Amino acid sequence: MDRRWSVHAATRSRRGLLTRTIAGHWRLVAGGAVLAAGHQAGEAAVPVIIGIVIDEAISTGRPAELVWWLTLLAAVIAALSLCFRYSLRMEERAAFEGAHGLRVALAARVLDPAGGAEHGRLAGALTSTATGDAQRAGDVNLALPRAAAAVFGLLVAAVALLRISVPLGLLVLLGSPVLLLLAHLLCRPLERRSHVEQERAAEASGIAADLIAGVRSLKGIGAEATAADRYRRTSRESMAAAVRAAGAQARLDGAMLAVNGVFLAAIALVGGRLAAHGEISVGELVTAVGLAQFLVWPLSLFSWVNGQLAQARASAARIAAVLTAPPAVPLGGATLPRPVRGRLRLRGVTHAGLSAIDLDVAPGELLGVVTTEPAEATALLQCLTRDADPAAGSVQLDGNPLSGLDPDDVRATLLVAAHDAELFADSLLDNVAAAASTPQTLERALAATGMHELADALPDGLDTAVSERGRSLSGGQRQRATLARALAADPPVLVLHDPTTAVDAVTEAALATGIRQTRQGRTTLLVTTSPALLSATDRVVFVHGGTVAAAGSHGDLLRAHPRYRAAVLT
């Protein structure tokens, strides 16, 4: 398995992923735990010192001792305040850095050349995993130091109570494990419902993102009401899951609060009875009651920590599912011999809508490919871009099977410009220039696509800011910009899929001429049914029924092949 897509063995389960997140920031986690423990020790020391003040200073009437113990109390309060401040800083930093590390790992897996992470997942769902789930899993670095501090606080309180009275100390030491076990059992429904909540939220986010991206198409076919109903149903399911998760959290908090209250009442009751029988002093009673009140914080922390860990485990399972998703294609390690001539061959390729198709493209040829079914074009593009390998047959570039090559090297050499390629939130010029290898190729691409004339109609010319996904441009403007970007990349082999469906006939004819001139001597495939583009090609291959039905010039096929004529003229 190639190291670039495989994940460290520790991330193959939710527990391993959380362990790795903690281990990657162990210094911050350990430092936060030590400082938080110092804070809890200080909090426990306060009622102890107050009890000593009552017994040793106030009751004896010695002002010097009173001043000494009050000074010590002030120092303890200052120390515990500093411990709390800096422990929280370290814990928060560990949590955010842990979440950031998970987001980086998720982004790397989604963008991995082998693909596969996106299989069966909407883009919005992956975004939800990389944001909400990553943060919840990262919060384990916040929960663990606080859990350690709570345990330490309980131990300090138990030792202090043992010094006052063995029964009080044993009550805390024996009762605390029972509370921990109870909290663990009560958090299980929260873990299950938190997982479902995140699943539904991710699904709702994915559908929302898809609907926003396709809002123009939905309006064009009048499907707004149907799309809104679909999102409404998904959103309600997400809301119901969130309410169920919140209910589980509320029940956990309520149950732990009630149990904690009973526990603290028992400590106060035992301490009061001991004081009434003269077994402990007034100062020790004050200390016992103060420690009982102090225990509210560490005991409530157990409830909070268990809730956080339950959510972290659920989110970690979702993250691990993405990180360990199998690749869409195996990764070959070979690179193409240079220079690349651009000879492309398909031999017996069977995939989706294709059936044992054979195709030869000579170096430097401008070839048109016409399919009668969109699925056939999609299958061809998937094989060429190595989004998937064919079920049978092979795709070869300069005699080298693509399945044995590094996908990064293949995609840098054989560029497939998809029909729905996206623009980024940047200037129009920067969107095109991002792919340009040299200033000369950039200028040729701009000229070939008439971008200078297009820019004249924009407020800031080529420096006009483009909104996300190019939504601020018309369909034709967006297509010309994405075509210019593909031409500016100037790869040895370029595949263009329907690059002119949103432009007028005059512009389409000009673009056909520009493509031919710019790609002179470089292998180019035009997967389209546009007569203007096909008339500029050297040869056209007609794919029908998943196989090559005819080949020849555009004019010859128009005259001799009725099905081809119907495909390009209707």
GIBELDA-V804497 format. One record per residue. RES is the residue in three letters. PHI is phi in radians with two decimals (NA if undefined). BURIAL is # if it has 16 or more other ideal C-beta (glycine too) atoms within 10 Angstrom, else .. Layout:
res=RES phi=PHI burial=BURIAL
res=RES phi=PHI burial=BURIAL
This chain:
res=MET phi=NA burial=.
res=ASP phi=-1.22 burial=.
res=ARG phi=-1.16 burial=.
res=ARG phi=-1.27 burial=#
res=TRP phi=-1.91 burial=#
res=SER phi=-1.24 burial=#
res=VAL phi=-1.83 burial=#
res=HIS phi=-0.87 burial=.
res=ALA phi=-0.97 burial=.
res=ALA phi=-1.17 burial=.
res=THR phi=-1.64 burial=#
res=ARG phi=-1.42 burial=.
res=SER phi=-2.52 burial=.
res=ARG phi=-1.09 burial=#
res=ARG phi=-1.17 burial=.
res=GLY phi=-1.12 burial=#
res=LEU phi=-1.15 burial=#
res=LEU phi=-1.17 burial=#
res=THR phi=-1.08 burial=.
res=ARG phi=-1.17 burial=#
res=THR phi=-1.11 burial=#
res=ILE phi=-1.23 burial=#
res=ALA phi=-1.10 burial=.
res=GLY phi=-1.20 burial=#
res=HIS phi=-2.35 burial=#
res=TRP phi=-1.13 burial=.
res=ARG phi=-1.13 burial=.
res=LEU phi=-1.16 burial=#
res=VAL phi=-1.11 burial=#
res=ALA phi=-1.15 burial=#
res=GLY phi=-1.09 burial=#
res=GLY phi=-1.10 burial=#
res=ALA phi=-1.15 burial=#
res=VAL phi=-1.12 burial=#
res=LEU phi=-1.16 burial=#
res=ALA phi=-1.13 burial=#
res=ALA phi=-1.14 burial=#
res=GLY phi=-1.08 burial=#
res=HIS phi=-1.10 burial=#
res=GLN phi=-1.17 burial=#
res=ALA phi=-1.10 burial=#
res=GLY phi=-1.11 burial=#
res=GLU phi=-1.07 burial=#
res=ALA phi=-1.23 burial=#
res=ALA phi=-1.26 burial=#
res=VAL phi=-1.05 burial=#
res=PRO phi=-1.13 burial=#
res=VAL phi=-1.12 burial=#
res=ILE phi=-1.13 burial=#
res=ILE phi=-1.07 burial=#
res=GLY phi=-1.10 burial=#
res=ILE phi=-1.14 burial=#
res=VAL phi=-1.03 burial=#
res=ILE phi=-1.16 burial=#
res=ASP phi=-1.37 burial=#
res=GLU phi=-1.72 burial=.
res=ALA phi=-1.96 burial=#
res=ILE phi=-1.23 burial=.
res=SER phi=-1.17 burial=.
res=THR phi=-1.57 burial=.
res=GLY phi=1.25 burial=.
res=ARG phi=-1.80 burial=.
res=PRO phi=-1.07 burial=.
res=ALA phi=-1.09 burial=.
res=GLU phi=-1.16 burial=.
res=LEU phi=-1.06 burial=.
res=VAL phi=-1.09 burial=.
res=TRP phi=-1.05 burial=.
res=TRP phi=-1.22 burial=#
res=LEU phi=-1.18 burial=.
res=THR phi=-1.12 burial=.
res=LEU phi=-1.07 burial=.
res=LEU phi=-1.06 burial=#
res=ALA phi=-1.10 burial=.
res=ALA phi=-1.13 burial=.
res=VAL phi=-1.11 burial=#
res=ILE phi=-1.12 burial=.
res=ALA phi=-1.11 burial=.
res=ALA phi=-1.16 burial=.
res=LEU phi=-1.18 burial=#
res=SER phi=-1.16 burial=.
res=LEU phi=-1.15 burial=.
res=CYS phi=-1.04 burial=#
res=PHE phi=-1.10 burial=#
res=ARG phi=-1.06 burial=.
res=TYR phi=-1.39 burial=#
res=SER phi=-1.15 burial=#
res=LEU phi=-1.13 burial=#
res=ARG phi=-1.05 burial=.
res=MET phi=-1.16 burial=#
res=GLU phi=-1.13 burial=#
res=GLU phi=-1.11 burial=.
res=ARG phi=-1.11 burial=#
res=ALA phi=-1.07 burial=#
res=ALA phi=-1.16 burial=#
res=PHE phi=-1.21 burial=#
res=GLU phi=-1.19 burial=#
res=GLY phi=-1.10 burial=#
res=ALA phi=-1.12 burial=#
res=HIS phi=-1.10 burial=.
res=GLY phi=-1.06 burial=#
res=LEU phi=-1.18 burial=#
res=ARG phi=-1.11 burial=#
res=VAL phi=-1.11 burial=.
res=ALA phi=-1.10 burial=#
res=LEU phi=-1.13 burial=#
res=ALA phi=-1.09 burial=.
res=ALA phi=-1.10 burial=.
res=ARG phi=-1.23 burial=#
res=VAL phi=-1.14 burial=#
res=LEU phi=-1.57 burial=.
res=ASP phi=-1.05 burial=#
res=PRO phi=-1.00 burial=#
res=ALA phi=-1.27 burial=#
res=GLY phi=1.14 burial=#
res=GLY phi=1.77 burial=#
res=ALA phi=-1.16 burial=#
res=GLU phi=-1.52 burial=#
res=HIS phi=-1.09 burial=.
res=GLY phi=1.31 burial=.
res=ARG phi=-2.14 burial=#
res=LEU phi=-1.31 burial=#
res=ALA phi=-1.03 burial=.
res=GLY phi=-1.13 burial=#
res=ALA phi=-1.17 burial=#
res=LEU phi=-1.12 burial=#
res=THR phi=-1.09 burial=#
res=SER phi=-1.09 burial=#
res=THR phi=-1.11 burial=#
res=ALA phi=-1.33 burial=#
res=THR phi=-1.93 burial=.
res=GLY phi=-1.10 burial=#
res=ASP phi=-1.16 burial=#
res=ALA phi=-1.08 burial=#
res=GLN phi=-1.19 burial=#
res=ARG phi=-1.13 burial=#
res=ALA phi=-1.19 burial=#
res=GLY phi=-1.14 burial=#
res=ASP phi=-1.17 burial=#
res=VAL phi=-1.10 burial=#
res=ASN phi=-1.26 burial=#
res=LEU phi=-1.55 burial=#
res=ALA phi=-1.33 burial=#
res=LEU phi=-1.11 burial=#
res=PRO phi=-1.04 burial=#
res=ARG phi=-1.22 burial=#
res=ALA phi=-1.12 burial=#
res=ALA phi=-1.07 burial=#
res=ALA phi=-1.14 burial=#
res=ALA phi=-1.12 burial=#
res=VAL phi=-1.10 burial=#
res=PHE phi=-1.10 burial=#
res=GLY phi=-1.05 burial=#
res=LEU phi=-1.10 burial=#
res=LEU phi=-1.12 burial=#
res=VAL phi=-1.06 burial=#
res=ALA phi=-1.11 burial=#
res=ALA phi=-1.13 burial=#
res=VAL phi=-1.08 burial=.
res=ALA phi=-1.07 burial=#
res=LEU phi=-1.22 burial=#
res=LEU phi=-1.10 burial=.
res=ARG phi=-1.18 burial=.
res=ILE phi=-1.42 burial=#
res=SER phi=-2.75 burial=#
res=VAL phi=-1.07 burial=.
res=PRO phi=-1.01 burial=.
res=LEU phi=-1.11 burial=#
res=GLY phi=-1.13 burial=#
res=LEU phi=-1.14 burial=.
res=LEU phi=-1.04 burial=#
res=VAL phi=-1.25 burial=#
res=LEU phi=-1.11 burial=#
res=LEU phi=-1.48 burial=.
res=GLY phi=-1.37 burial=#
res=SER phi=-1.11 burial=#
res=PRO phi=-1.02 burial=.
res=VAL phi=-1.10 burial=.
res=LEU phi=-1.11 burial=#
res=LEU phi=-1.10 burial=#
res=LEU phi=-1.10 burial=.
res=LEU phi=-1.10 burial=#
res=ALA phi=-1.10 burial=#
res=HIS phi=-1.12 burial=.
res=LEU phi=-1.18 burial=.
res=LEU phi=-1.26 burial=#
res=CYS phi=-1.45 burial=#
res=ARG phi=-1.10 burial=.
res=PRO phi=-1.04 burial=#
res=LEU phi=-1.13 burial=#
res=GLU phi=-1.08 burial=#
res=ARG phi=-1.09 burial=.
res=ARG phi=-1.28 burial=#
res=SER phi=-1.15 burial=#
res=HIS phi=-1.10 burial=#
res=VAL phi=-1.11 burial=#
res=GLU phi=-1.03 burial=#
res=GLN phi=-1.17 burial=#
res=GLU phi=-1.08 burial=#
res=ARG phi=-1.18 burial=#
res=ALA phi=-1.11 burial=#
res=ALA phi=-1.13 burial=#
res=GLU phi=-1.11 burial=#
res=ALA phi=-1.11 burial=#
res=SER phi=-1.12 burial=#
res=GLY phi=-1.11 burial=#
res=ILE phi=-1.15 burial=#
res=ALA phi=-1.05 burial=.
res=ALA phi=-1.09 burial=#
res=ASP phi=-1.14 burial=#
res=LEU phi=-1.15 burial=#
res=ILE phi=-1.15 burial=.
res=ALA phi=-1.13 burial=#
res=GLY phi=-1.86 burial=.
res=VAL phi=-1.09 burial=.
res=ARG phi=-1.16 burial=.
res=SER phi=-1.14 burial=.
res=LEU phi=-1.10 burial=#
res=LYS phi=-1.17 burial=.
res=GLY phi=-1.12 burial=.
res=ILE phi=-1.80 burial=.
res=GLY phi=1.19 burial=.
res=ALA phi=-1.83 burial=.
res=GLU phi=-1.07 burial=.
res=ALA phi=-1.13 burial=.
res=THR phi=-1.11 burial=.
res=ALA phi=-1.12 burial=#
res=ALA phi=-1.12 burial=.
res=ASP phi=-1.10 burial=.
res=ARG phi=-1.10 burial=.
res=TYR phi=-1.18 burial=.
res=ARG phi=-1.07 burial=.
res=ARG phi=-1.10 burial=.
res=THR phi=-1.13 burial=#
res=SER phi=-1.13 burial=#
res=ARG phi=-1.18 burial=.
res=GLU phi=-1.11 burial=#
res=SER phi=-1.12 burial=#
res=MET phi=-1.12 burial=.
res=ALA phi=-1.11 burial=.
res=ALA phi=-1.13 burial=#
res=ALA phi=-1.13 burial=#
res=VAL phi=-1.14 burial=.
res=ARG phi=-1.11 burial=#
res=ALA phi=-1.14 burial=#
res=ALA phi=-1.12 burial=.
res=GLY phi=-1.09 burial=.
res=ALA phi=-1.12 burial=#
res=GLN phi=-1.12 burial=#
res=ALA phi=-1.12 burial=.
res=ARG phi=-1.13 burial=.
res=LEU phi=-1.09 burial=#
res=ASP phi=-1.09 burial=#
res=GLY phi=-1.13 burial=.
res=ALA phi=-1.14 burial=.
res=MET phi=-1.19 burial=#
res=LEU phi=-1.12 burial=.
res=ALA phi=-1.13 burial=.
res=VAL phi=-1.12 burial=#
res=ASN phi=-1.05 burial=#
res=GLY phi=-1.07 burial=.
res=VAL phi=-1.10 burial=.
res=PHE phi=-1.09 burial=#
res=LEU phi=-1.17 burial=#
res=ALA phi=-1.09 burial=.
res=ALA phi=-1.13 burial=.
res=ILE phi=-1.10 burial=#
res=ALA phi=-1.11 burial=#
res=LEU phi=-1.15 burial=.
res=VAL phi=-1.12 burial=#
res=GLY phi=-1.09 burial=#
res=GLY phi=-1.09 burial=.
res=ARG phi=-1.13 burial=.
res=LEU phi=-1.12 burial=#
res=ALA phi=-1.17 burial=#
res=ALA phi=-1.12 burial=.
res=HIS phi=-1.61 burial=.
res=GLY phi=1.32 burial=.
res=GLU phi=-1.42 burial=.
res=ILE phi=-2.33 burial=#
res=SER phi=-1.42 burial=.
res=VAL phi=-1.11 burial=.
res=GLY phi=-1.08 burial=#
res=GLU phi=-1.20 burial=#
res=LEU phi=-1.12 burial=#
res=VAL phi=-1.05 burial=#
res=THR phi=-1.09 burial=#
res=ALA phi=-1.10 burial=#
res=VAL phi=-1.16 burial=#
res=GLY phi=-1.09 burial=#
res=LEU phi=-1.17 burial=#
res=ALA phi=-1.10 burial=#
res=GLN phi=-1.18 burial=.
res=PHE phi=-1.07 burial=#
res=LEU phi=-1.13 burial=#
res=VAL phi=-0.98 burial=.
res=TRP phi=-1.20 burial=.
res=PRO phi=-1.09 burial=#
res=LEU phi=-1.22 burial=#
res=SER phi=-1.19 burial=.
res=LEU phi=-1.07 burial=#
res=PHE phi=-1.03 burial=#
res=SER phi=-1.10 burial=#
res=TRP phi=-1.12 burial=#
res=VAL phi=-1.10 burial=#
res=ASN phi=-1.12 burial=#
res=GLY phi=-1.11 burial=#
res=GLN phi=-1.10 burial=#
res=LEU phi=-1.15 burial=#
res=ALA phi=-1.10 burial=#
res=GLN phi=-1.17 burial=#
res=ALA phi=-1.11 burial=#
res=ARG phi=-1.14 burial=#
res=ALA phi=-1.12 burial=#
res=SER phi=-1.20 burial=#
res=ALA phi=-1.09 burial=#
res=ALA phi=-1.11 burial=#
res=ARG phi=-1.21 burial=#
res=ILE phi=-1.16 burial=#
res=ALA phi=-1.06 burial=#
res=ALA phi=-1.10 burial=.
res=VAL phi=-1.32 burial=#
res=LEU phi=-1.11 burial=#
res=THR phi=-1.76 burial=#
res=ALA phi=-1.07 burial=#
res=PRO phi=-1.15 burial=.
res=PRO phi=-1.21 burial=#
res=ALA phi=-1.24 burial=#
res=VAL phi=-2.37 burial=#
res=PRO phi=-1.21 burial=.
res=LEU phi=-1.64 burial=#
res=GLY phi=-1.48 burial=#
res=GLY phi=-1.81 burial=.
res=ALA phi=-1.37 burial=.
res=THR phi=-1.99 burial=.
res=LEU phi=-1.22 burial=#
res=PRO phi=-1.09 burial=.
res=ARG phi=-1.82 burial=.
res=PRO phi=-1.31 burial=.
res=VAL phi=-1.46 burial=#
res=ARG phi=-1.42 burial=#
res=GLY phi=1.67 burial=#
res=ARG phi=-1.44 burial=#
res=LEU phi=-2.01 burial=#
res=ARG phi=-2.36 burial=#
res=LEU phi=-2.05 burial=#
res=ARG phi=-2.18 burial=#
res=GLY phi=1.02 burial=.
res=VAL phi=-1.31 burial=#
res=THR phi=-2.14 burial=#
res=HIS phi=-2.85 burial=#
res=ALA phi=0.89 burial=#
res=GLY phi=-1.45 burial=#
res=LEU phi=-1.67 burial=#
res=SER phi=-2.34 burial=#
res=ALA phi=0.86 burial=.
res=ILE phi=-1.46 burial=#
res=ASP phi=-2.04 burial=.
res=LEU phi=-2.66 burial=#
res=ASP phi=-2.14 burial=.
res=VAL phi=-2.16 burial=#
res=ALA phi=-1.31 burial=.
res=PRO phi=-1.01 burial=.
res=GLY phi=1.40 burial=#
res=GLU phi=-1.42 burial=#
res=LEU phi=-1.78 burial=#
res=LEU phi=-1.90 burial=#
res=GLY phi=-1.71 burial=#
res=VAL phi=-2.18 burial=#
res=VAL phi=-2.00 burial=#
res=THR phi=-2.11 burial=#
res=THR phi=-1.48 burial=#
res=GLU phi=-2.17 burial=.
res=PRO phi=-1.00 burial=.
res=ALA phi=-1.10 burial=.
res=GLU phi=-1.18 burial=#
res=ALA phi=-1.13 burial=#
res=THR phi=-1.08 burial=#
res=ALA phi=-1.10 burial=#
res=LEU phi=-1.08 burial=#
res=LEU phi=-1.15 burial=#
res=GLN phi=-1.08 burial=#
res=CYS phi=-1.22 burial=#
res=LEU phi=-1.24 burial=#
res=THR phi=-1.56 burial=#
res=ARG phi=1.06 burial=#
res=ASP phi=-1.24 burial=#
res=ALA phi=-2.71 burial=#
res=ASP phi=-1.65 burial=#
res=PRO phi=-1.10 burial=#
res=ALA phi=-1.15 burial=.
res=ALA phi=-2.57 burial=.
res=GLY phi=1.48 burial=#
res=SER phi=-2.54 burial=#
res=VAL phi=-1.97 burial=#
res=GLN phi=-2.13 burial=#
res=LEU phi=-2.14 burial=#
res=ASP phi=0.94 burial=#
res=GLY phi=1.42 burial=.
res=ASN phi=-1.85 burial=#
res=PRO phi=-1.05 burial=#
res=LEU phi=-1.10 burial=#
res=SER phi=-1.14 burial=#
res=GLY phi=-1.74 burial=.
res=LEU phi=-1.86 burial=#
res=ASP phi=-1.15 burial=#
res=PRO phi=-0.98 burial=#
res=ASP phi=-1.06 burial=.
res=ASP phi=-1.20 burial=#
res=VAL phi=-1.09 burial=#
res=ARG phi=-1.29 burial=#
res=ALA phi=-1.33 burial=.
res=THR phi=-1.69 burial=#
res=LEU phi=-2.00 burial=#
res=LEU phi=-1.63 burial=#
res=VAL phi=-1.85 burial=#
res=ALA phi=-1.60 burial=#
res=ALA phi=-1.22 burial=#
res=HIS phi=-1.07 burial=#
res=ASP phi=-1.85 burial=.
res=ALA phi=-1.02 burial=#
res=GLU phi=-1.75 burial=.
res=LEU phi=-1.79 burial=#
res=PHE phi=-1.89 burial=.
res=ALA phi=-1.30 burial=.
res=ASP phi=-2.78 burial=.
res=SER phi=-1.27 burial=#
res=LEU phi=-1.07 burial=#
res=LEU phi=-1.13 burial=#
res=ASP phi=-1.13 burial=.
res=ASN phi=-1.06 burial=#
res=VAL phi=-1.36 burial=#
res=ALA phi=-1.18 burial=#
res=ALA phi=-1.02 burial=.
res=ALA phi=-1.73 burial=#
res=ALA phi=-1.24 burial=#
res=SER phi=-1.43 burial=.
res=THR phi=-2.49 burial=.
res=PRO phi=-1.04 burial=.
res=GLN phi=-1.19 burial=.
res=THR phi=-1.17 burial=#
res=LEU phi=-1.10 burial=#
res=GLU phi=-1.16 burial=.
res=ARG phi=-1.11 burial=#
res=ALA phi=-1.16 burial=#
res=LEU phi=-1.10 burial=#
res=ALA phi=-1.21 burial=#
res=ALA phi=-1.12 burial=#
res=THR phi=-1.78 burial=#
res=GLY phi=1.12 burial=#
res=MET phi=-1.19 burial=#
res=HIS phi=-1.15 burial=.
res=GLU phi=-1.18 burial=.
res=LEU phi=-1.10 burial=#
res=ALA phi=-1.13 burial=#
res=ASP phi=-1.08 burial=.
res=ALA phi=-1.57 burial=.
res=LEU phi=-1.80 burial=#
res=PRO phi=-1.06 burial=.
res=ASP phi=-2.07 burial=.
res=GLY phi=1.08 burial=.
res=LEU phi=-1.20 burial=#
res=ASP phi=-1.54 burial=.
res=THR phi=-1.07 burial=#
res=ALA phi=-1.24 burial=.
res=VAL phi=-1.83 burial=#
res=SER phi=-1.31 burial=.
res=GLU phi=-0.96 burial=.
res=ARG phi=1.09 burial=.
res=GLY phi=1.23 burial=#
res=ARG phi=-1.21 burial=.
res=SER phi=-1.37 burial=#
res=LEU phi=-1.78 burial=#
res=SER phi=-1.29 burial=.
res=GLY phi=-1.04 burial=.
res=GLY phi=-1.17 burial=#
res=GLN phi=-1.10 burial=#
res=ARG phi=-1.13 burial=#
res=GLN phi=-1.12 burial=#
res=ARG phi=-1.15 burial=#
res=ALA phi=-1.18 burial=#
res=THR phi=-1.20 burial=#
res=LEU phi=-1.15 burial=#
res=ALA phi=-1.06 burial=#
res=ARG phi=-1.13 burial=#
res=ALA phi=-1.14 burial=#
res=LEU phi=-1.19 burial=#
res=ALA phi=-1.15 burial=#
res=ALA phi=-1.15 burial=#
res=ASP phi=0.89 burial=#
res=PRO phi=-1.35 burial=#
res=PRO phi=-1.02 burial=#
res=VAL phi=-2.26 burial=#
res=LEU phi=-2.17 burial=#
res=VAL phi=-2.02 burial=#
res=LEU phi=-1.97 burial=#
res=HIS phi=-1.89 burial=#
res=ASP phi=0.71 burial=#
res=PRO phi=-1.43 burial=#
res=THR phi=-2.33 burial=#
res=THR phi=-1.23 burial=.
res=ALA phi=-1.91 burial=#
res=VAL phi=-1.93 burial=#
res=ASP phi=-1.35 burial=.
res=ALA phi=-1.09 burial=.
res=VAL phi=-1.12 burial=.
res=THR phi=-1.12 burial=#
res=GLU phi=-1.11 burial=#
res=ALA phi=-1.11 burial=#
res=ALA phi=-1.15 burial=#
res=LEU phi=-1.17 burial=#
res=ALA phi=-1.04 burial=#
res=THR phi=-1.12 burial=.
res=GLY phi=-1.09 burial=#
res=ILE phi=-1.08 burial=#
res=ARG phi=-1.10 burial=#
res=GLN phi=-1.19 burial=.
res=THR phi=-1.19 burial=#
res=ARG phi=-1.66 burial=#
res=GLN phi=-0.99 burial=.
res=GLY phi=1.46 burial=.
res=ARG phi=-2.07 burial=#
res=THR phi=-1.17 burial=#
res=THR phi=-2.46 burial=#
res=LEU phi=-1.99 burial=#
res=LEU phi=-1.93 burial=#
res=VAL phi=-1.60 burial=#
res=THR phi=-2.84 burial=#
res=THR phi=-2.06 burial=#
res=SER phi=-1.34 burial=#
res=PRO phi=-1.05 burial=#
res=ALA phi=-1.10 burial=#
res=LEU phi=-1.26 burial=#
res=LEU phi=-1.15 burial=#
res=SER phi=-1.20 burial=#
res=ALA phi=-1.58 burial=#
res=THR phi=-1.46 burial=#
res=ASP phi=-1.33 burial=.
res=ARG phi=-2.75 burial=#
res=VAL phi=-2.20 burial=#
res=VAL phi=-1.94 burial=#
res=PHE phi=-1.84 burial=#
res=VAL phi=-1.84 burial=#
res=HIS phi=-2.43 burial=#
res=GLY phi=1.20 burial=.
res=GLY phi=1.50 burial=#
res=THR phi=-2.44 burial=.
res=VAL phi=-1.29 burial=#
res=ALA phi=-1.63 burial=#
res=ALA phi=-2.87 burial=#
res=ALA phi=-2.62 burial=#
res=GLY phi=2.79 burial=#
res=SER phi=-1.28 burial=.
res=HIS phi=-1.04 burial=#
res=GLY phi=-1.12 burial=.
res=ASP phi=-1.09 burial=.
res=LEU phi=-1.20 burial=#
res=LEU phi=-1.04 burial=#
res=ARG phi=-1.35 burial=.
res=ALA phi=-1.79 burial=.
res=HIS phi=-2.23 burial=#
res=PRO phi=-1.04 burial=.
res=ARG phi=-1.16 burial=.
res=TYR phi=-1.12 burial=#
res=ARG phi=-1.06 burial=.
res=ALA phi=-1.18 burial=.
res=ALA phi=-1.21 burial=#
res=VAL phi=-1.75 burial=#
res=LEU phi=-1.90 burial=.
res=THR phi=-2.06 burial=.
